[in-house]
Amino acid sequence: MLNVYDIAFNSRIYGPDLRTVIWFQGCSIHCKGCINQHLWSFDCKEYNTINSLVDKIPNNDVTLLGGEPLDQRHILEFLKELKIRKIGVILFTGYSLSELQGSKLECTRLCDVVISEPFEIDKLNPKLYLRGSDNQIITFNSDRYNPRDFEQHESIEVIIGNQVEIHGRNNEEFLWKLLDEKVI
């Protein structure tokens, strides 16, 4: 079982191409200044079986965030199933790749791209795409994605449905501009 906080479909801001984004509930790292502190608790948000979660992915690309995806008990089996189904994977982890061993290390090798290292508030860099601090590293384990696609500018995504969802880093000035222009 996997403890999922939220799923966003058809996103374009957490990696190249149209993708599904999965936020996992639970994190043992607790980076100071983390923007997802509400995902630290391991209390159950929504348990999903591996197959039911994979079946929810409507396209060929997925980004895994948290919380901490590698803290999920059955994440290795989930990643193996994604690989079998040829779904491209971008994994965000606060773990340092150099410190990983065993199944957590094996998990990273099943991903096409791994964005690793703990967020460090004193190395905050809001201009980085897909990373929050200068120490975080992008590792390419396959040629599925072009490294140039990971040099884009910061962006946010606003999804309007039964509720308004804002994904990406909060850019208050940009959001107020959208409101003033009556875009949202």
Secondary structure, DSSP 4 states (H G I P E B T S, - for coil): -EEEEEEEEEESSSSSSSEEEEEES--SS--TT-TTGGG---S-S-EE-HHHHHHT--SSEEEEESS-GGGSTTHHHHHHHHHHTT-EEEEE-SS-GGG--HHHHHHHHTSSEEEES---GGGB-TTSSS-SBTT-EEEE-SSSS-GGGGSPPP--EEEESSSEEEESS--HHHHHHHHHTT--
